[in-house]
Amino acid sequence: MTTLKLQNHRFNAGKSLIAALGLAIVSGQSHAQSFSLDFSNEYNASSIHAQGDAYFIDKVEELTDGDISITLHTGGALGFNSGDHFYAVADGAVDIADTLSGTMSGVDSIFLLSSLPFLVNDIEDARKLYDIAKPYYEAVFEDNDQVLLYASPWPASGIWSKDAIDSADDLKSLKIRTFDRSGTETFRNVGASPVSLSWGDVVPQLATGGISAVLTSAEAGANGSFWEHQNHFSAVQYAIPLNMVHMNKAVFDSFSEEQQQAVLEAARLTDQHNWAAVETRTEENYQMLAENNVEVSDPVAQDLTDALSEASASVIENWLGSTGDTGETIINEFRGQQ
């Protein structure tokens, strides 16, 4: 009897060992599972956004011990620009994308928030506004099978032009590129002739004379070598728009829990990195502009700022009308913190 019990004990122990080994093998396979992802960015590799994305990729690789490998495709190399990114990521055509927020306004007007003209005064304001609105951004992405990873702020938008813009009169009939419908409305209100263009179309239009001015930052103009076509930059401090980096949710859900946490931690670190990097970027851009004989007006004439600010009043009112209680809640909280 004792011998039989011992044999049964050994048999059960053997089964337990086999089961434990099986779990260890499965666990090992799960832990070792690797992923190779594609990341789309329409700006060039030296841009502040691409540099931030490269930082994120390095952090992901570090925190996952190389199990998640991400390839950054800059300059729209995958055939997508910001206007394509939202649905490309939702549909799984690309895993991750870095997207100018305003180009997603057709999905939800909340994405125009960061580029509302003359709403923020500086980077600190822009960060407050983002922190307040972040849960609303996240909800829209989640409803469309995506995960918001982090934001990437631009330096303040100004006006690049061939001829100097010294007053509001210089804006009359100016063929200027804008980057979203808020900019188009603002410049139309001030008497200009705005054209909304994606980034990839800007330089070709400058080269052919389709436009004679561009609403964008010193950063973007420097990366696009605008001095080949433009001689002036007017720092009107129009807005501090955001790019947003978002990921296909099915891809994110396919990661192990440890990998998901690593990706989110990399995103948190990149968010901190990006907001710190933008603080010194304008000074660096101005140095590059000076080296290429671009005349910088900073500050600009008060007449010019006043005219643009007045022209933008209806833009903010229209945005509040399109976003309802959500927009009013965000703006009221933001103004309460100023």
C-alpha positions as CSV (number, residue, x, y, z in Angstrom):
1,M,0.0,0.0,0.0
2,T,2.8,2.3,0.9
3,T,4.6,1.5,-2.4
4,L,1.4,2.3,-4.4
5,K,1.0,5.6,-2.7
6,L,4.6,6.5,-3.4
7,Q,4.3,5.5,-7.1
8,N,1.1,7.7,-7.4
9,H,2.9,10.5,-5.7
10,R,5.8,10.3,-8.1
11,F,3.4,10.0,-11.1
12,N,1.5,13.2,-10.0
13,A,4.7,15.0,-9.3
14,G,5.9,14.1,-12.8
15,K,2.7,15.5,-14.3
16,S,3.1,18.7,-12.3
17,L,6.6,19.1,-13.5
18,I,5.6,18.6,-17.1
19,A,2.8,21.1,-16.7
20,A,5.2,23.6,-15.1
21,L,7.7,23.2,-17.8
22,G,4.9,23.7,-20.4
23,L,3.9,26.9,-18.7
24,A,7.5,28.1,-18.6
25,I,7.9,27.4,-22.3
26,V,4.7,29.2,-23.2
27,S,5.7,32.1,-20.9
28,G,9.1,32.2,-22.5
29,Q,7.6,32.3,-25.9
30,S,5.3,35.1,-24.9
31,H,8.1,37.1,-23.4
32,A,10.3,36.5,-26.4
33,Q,7.6,37.5,-28.9
34,S,9.0,40.4,-31.0
35,F,7.3,43.0,-33.1
36,S,8.5,45.2,-36.0
37,L,6.4,48.3,-36.6
38,D,6.3,51.1,-39.1
39,F,6.0,54.8,-38.0
40,S,4.9,57.5,-40.5
41,N,6.0,61.1,-40.3
42,E,5.6,63.6,-43.2
43,Y,8.4,65.9,-42.0
44,N,12.1,65.5,-42.6
45,A,14.5,63.7,-40.2
46,S,16.0,66.9,-38.8
47,S,12.6,68.3,-37.7
48,I,11.8,68.6,-34.0
49,H,9.0,66.1,-34.5
50,A,11.1,63.4,-36.2
51,Q,13.8,63.9,-33.5
52,G,11.2,63.4,-30.8
53,D,9.9,60.3,-32.6
54,A,13.4,58.9,-32.8
55,Y,13.8,59.5,-29.0
56,F,10.6,57.5,-28.5
57,I,11.8,54.6,-30.7
58,D,15.1,54.4,-28.7
59,K,13.2,54.3,-25.4
60,V,10.8,51.6,-26.6
61,E,13.7,49.5,-27.7
62,E,15.5,50.1,-24.4
63,L,12.5,49.3,-22.2
64,T,11.5,46.2,-24.1
65,D,15.0,44.8,-24.5
66,G,14.7,45.1,-28.2
67,D,11.5,43.0,-28.4
68,I,9.6,46.0,-30.1
69,S,11.5,47.4,-33.1
70,I,10.1,50.5,-34.8
71,T,11.2,52.0,-38.1
72,L,10.6,55.7,-38.6
73,H,9.7,56.7,-42.1
74,T,10.2,60.5,-42.5
75,G,9.3,62.8,-45.4
76,G,6.1,61.0,-46.1
77,A,8.1,58.0,-47.4
78,L,5.2,55.6,-46.8
79,G,3.0,57.7,-49.0
80,F,0.9,59.2,-46.2
81,N,0.8,62.8,-45.1
82,S,-0.9,64.2,-41.9
83,G,-4.3,64.4,-43.7
84,D,-4.1,60.6,-44.3
85,H,-2.8,59.4,-41.0
86,F,-5.9,59.2,-38.8
87,Y,-7.7,56.7,-40.9
88,A,-4.5,55.0,-42.0
89,V,-3.7,54.1,-38.4
90,A,-7.3,53.2,-37.6
91,D,-7.4,50.8,-40.6
92,G,-4.0,49.3,-39.8
93,A,-2.3,50.6,-43.0
94,V,0.4,52.0,-40.7
95,D,1.1,51.1,-37.1
96,I,2.0,54.5,-35.7
97,A,1.9,58.1,-37.1
98,D,2.9,61.6,-36.1
99,T,0.1,63.9,-37.2
100,L,-0.5,67.6,-37.3
101,S,-3.5,67.9,-35.0
102,G,-5.6,70.3,-37.1
103,T,-5.6,67.9,-40.1
104,M,-7.9,65.7,-38.0
105,S,-10.6,68.3,-37.5
106,G,-12.8,66.5,-39.9
107,V,-13.0,63.7,-37.4
108,D,-13.6,65.9,-34.4
109,S,-13.3,69.7,-34.0
110,I,-11.5,69.2,-30.7
111,F,-8.3,68.7,-32.8
112,L,-8.4,72.4,-33.8
113,L,-7.9,73.5,-30.2
114,S,-4.1,73.8,-30.1
115,S,-4.1,75.9,-33.3
116,L,-6.8,78.4,-32.3
117,P,-5.2,81.8,-33.0
118,F,-3.9,83.9,-30.1
119,L,-5.4,81.6,-27.4
120,V,-2.0,80.8,-25.8
121,N,0.8,83.2,-25.0
122,D,3.7,80.8,-24.6
123,I,4.8,77.2,-24.2
124,E,3.7,77.1,-20.6
125,D,0.2,78.1,-21.7
126,A,0.2,75.5,-24.5
127,R,1.2,72.8,-22.1
128,K,-1.6,73.7,-19.7
129,L,-4.1,73.6,-22.5
130,Y,-2.9,70.2,-23.7
131,D,-3.1,68.7,-20.2
132,I,-6.6,69.9,-19.8
133,A,-7.7,68.6,-23.2
134,K,-5.8,65.4,-23.2
135,P,-8.6,63.2,-21.8
136,Y,-10.9,64.4,-24.6
137,Y,-8.2,63.7,-27.3
138,E,-7.7,60.2,-25.8
139,A,-11.4,59.5,-26.0
140,V,-11.7,60.3,-29.7
141,F,-8.7,58.1,-30.5
142,E,-10.1,55.3,-28.4
143,D,-13.4,55.5,-30.2
144,N,-11.6,55.1,-33.4
145,D,-9.5,52.0,-32.4
146,Q,-6.3,54.0,-31.6
147,V,-4.2,54.9,-28.6
148,L,-2.8,58.5,-28.1
149,L,0.8,58.1,-27.1
150,Y,2.2,61.6,-26.8
151,A,2.1,65.2,-28.2
152,S,4.8,67.1,-29.9
153,P,4.5,70.9,-29.8
154,W,5.6,73.3,-32.6
155,P,7.4,76.5,-31.8
156,A,5.0,79.4,-32.3
157,S,3.6,80.0,-35.8
158,G,4.6,83.1,-37.8
159,I,4.5,84.3,-41.4
160,W,7.2,83.4,-43.9
161,S,7.1,85.8,-46.9
162,K,9.1,86.9,-49.9
163,D,8.5,90.6,-49.1
164,A,8.4,92.2,-45.6
165,I,5.1,92.3,-43.8
166,D,5.2,95.5,-41.8
167,S,1.5,96.2,-41.3
168,A,-2.0,94.7,-41.7
169,D,-2.2,96.3,-45.2
170,D,0.6,94.0,-46.3
171,L,-1.7,91.0,-45.7
172,K,-4.3,92.2,-48.3
173,S,-4.7,89.6,-51.1
174,L,-1.6,87.8,-49.8
175,K,-1.5,84.3,-51.2
176,I,-0.6,82.5,-48.0
177,R,-0.6,78.8,-47.1
178,T,-2.5,77.9,-44.0
179,F,-2.4,74.5,-42.2
180,D,-6.1,74.1,-41.1
181,R,-9.5,75.7,-41.4
182,S,-8.9,78.0,-38.5
183,G,-6.0,79.6,-40.2
184,T,-7.9,79.8,-43.5
185,E,-10.8,81.6,-41.8
186,T,-8.5,84.0,-39.9
187,F,-6.5,85.1,-42.9
188,R,-9.6,85.4,-45.1
189,N,-11.1,87.7,-42.4
190,V,-8.1,90.0,-42.6
191,G,-8.3,90.3,-46.4
192,A,-5.6,87.7,-47.4
193,S,-6.1,84.9,-50.0
194,P,-5.4,81.8,-47.9
195,V,-4.9,78.3,-49.3
196,S,-4.9,75.3,-47.0
197,L,-2.0,72.9,-48.1
198,S,-0.5,69.8,-46.6
199,W,3.2,70.1,-45.8
200,G,4.4,68.1,-48.8
201,D,2.8,70.6,-51.2
202,V,4.3,73.8,-49.6
203,V,7.7,73.9,-51.2
204,P,6.5,73.0,-54.7
205,Q,3.9,75.8,-54.5
206,L,6.5,78.3,-53.3
207,A,8.8,77.2,-56.2
208,T,6.0,77.7,-58.8
209,G,4.6,80.9,-57.3
210,G,1.3,79.3,-56.4
211,I,1.7,80.9,-52.9
212,S,3.8,83.8,-51.8
213,A,3.7,83.3,-48.0
214,V,3.4,80.5,-45.5
215,L,1.9,80.4,-42.1
216,T,4.2,78.1,-40.1
217,S,7.0,78.2,-37.5
218,A,10.6,79.3,-38.0
219,E,11.3,75.6,-37.3
220,A,9.3,74.3,-40.2
221,G,10.7,76.9,-42.6
222,A,14.3,76.1,-41.5
223,N,13.7,72.4,-42.1
224,G,12.2,73.2,-45.5
225,S,15.0,75.6,-46.5
226,F,12.5,78.3,-47.1
227,W,15.3,80.8,-47.7
228,E,15.5,79.5,-51.2
229,H,12.2,81.2,-51.8
230,Q,11.5,83.5,-48.9
231,N,13.5,86.3,-47.3
232,H,11.4,87.3,-44.3
233,F,9.9,85.7,-41.1
234,S,7.4,87.7,-39.0
235,A,7.0,86.2,-35.5
236,V,3.3,87.0,-35.1
237,Q,2.9,84.3,-32.4
238,Y,-0.2,83.1,-34.1
239,A,-0.5,79.7,-32.3
240,I,1.5,76.9,-30.8
241,P,-0.1,73.9,-32.6
242,L,0.5,70.3,-31.7
243,N,1.3,67.2,-33.5
244,M,0.0,64.0,-32.0
245,V,1.5,60.5,-32.1
246,H,-1.1,57.8,-32.2
247,M,-1.0,54.0,-32.6
248,N,-3.3,51.3,-33.9
249,K,-5.1,49.8,-30.8
250,A,-5.1,46.2,-32.2
251,V,-1.3,46.4,-32.5
252,F,-1.0,47.8,-29.0
253,D,-3.4,45.1,-27.6
254,S,-1.2,42.4,-29.2
255,F,1.7,43.3,-26.9
256,S,2.2,41.6,-23.5
257,E,1.2,43.6,-20.5
258,E,4.8,44.3,-19.8
259,Q,5.4,45.5,-23.3
260,Q,2.3,47.7,-23.1
261,Q,3.6,49.4,-20.0
262,A,7.0,49.8,-21.5
263,V,5.5,51.6,-24.6
264,L,3.4,53.9,-22.3
265,E,6.5,54.7,-20.2
266,A,8.5,55.5,-23.4
267,A,5.6,57.7,-24.5
268,R,5.6,59.5,-21.1
269,L,9.3,60.2,-21.3
270,T,9.0,61.4,-24.9
271,D,6.2,63.8,-23.9
272,Q,8.5,65.3,-21.3
273,H,11.4,65.4,-23.8
274,N,9.4,67.1,-26.5
275,W,8.0,69.9,-24.3
276,A,11.5,70.6,-23.0
277,A,13.1,70.6,-26.5
278,V,10.7,73.2,-27.9
279,E,11.7,75.7,-25.2
280,T,15.1,76.4,-26.9
281,R,14.2,75.6,-30.5
282,T,13.2,79.1,-31.6
283,E,16.6,80.5,-30.7
284,E,18.3,77.7,-32.6
285,N,16.0,78.3,-35.6
286,Y,16.7,82.1,-35.6
287,Q,20.5,81.4,-35.6
288,M,20.0,79.2,-38.7
289,L,17.8,81.9,-40.4
290,A,20.5,84.5,-39.8
291,E,23.1,82.3,-41.3
292,N,20.9,82.1,-44.4
293,N,20.2,85.8,-44.6
294,V,16.5,85.6,-43.6
295,E,15.3,88.8,-41.9
296,V,13.4,88.1,-38.7
297,S,10.8,90.5,-37.3
298,D,10.4,89.7,-33.6
299,P,8.4,91.4,-32.2
300,V,6.2,92.5,-35.1
301,A,4.3,95.8,-35.5
302,Q,1.3,96.1,-33.1
303,D,-0.9,97.0,-36.0
304,L,-0.3,93.6,-37.5
305,T,-0.9,91.7,-34.3
306,D,-4.1,93.6,-33.6
307,A,-5.5,93.0,-37.0
308,L,-4.9,89.3,-36.9
309,S,-6.2,89.0,-33.3
310,E,-9.4,90.8,-34.3
311,A,-9.8,88.6,-37.4
312,S,-9.5,85.5,-35.2
313,A,-12.4,86.3,-32.8
314,S,-15.0,84.6,-35.0
315,V,-12.7,81.6,-35.4
316,I,-12.8,80.9,-31.6
317,E,-16.6,81.6,-31.5
318,N,-17.2,79.1,-34.3
319,W,-15.0,76.5,-32.7
320,L,-17.0,76.8,-29.4
321,G,-20.2,76.4,-31.4
322,S,-18.9,73.2,-33.1
323,T,-17.6,71.6,-29.8
324,G,-20.5,72.6,-27.5
325,D,-20.1,71.9,-23.8
326,T,-16.8,70.1,-24.3
327,G,-15.1,73.2,-25.9
328,E,-16.6,75.6,-23.3
329,T,-15.4,73.4,-20.4
330,I,-11.9,73.2,-21.8
331,I,-11.6,77.0,-22.5
332,N,-13.1,77.9,-19.1
333,E,-10.7,75.7,-17.2
334,F,-7.8,77.0,-19.2
335,R,-8.7,80.6,-18.7
336,G,-9.2,79.9,-15.0
337,Q,-5.6,78.8,-14.8
338,Q,-4.1,81.8,-16.5
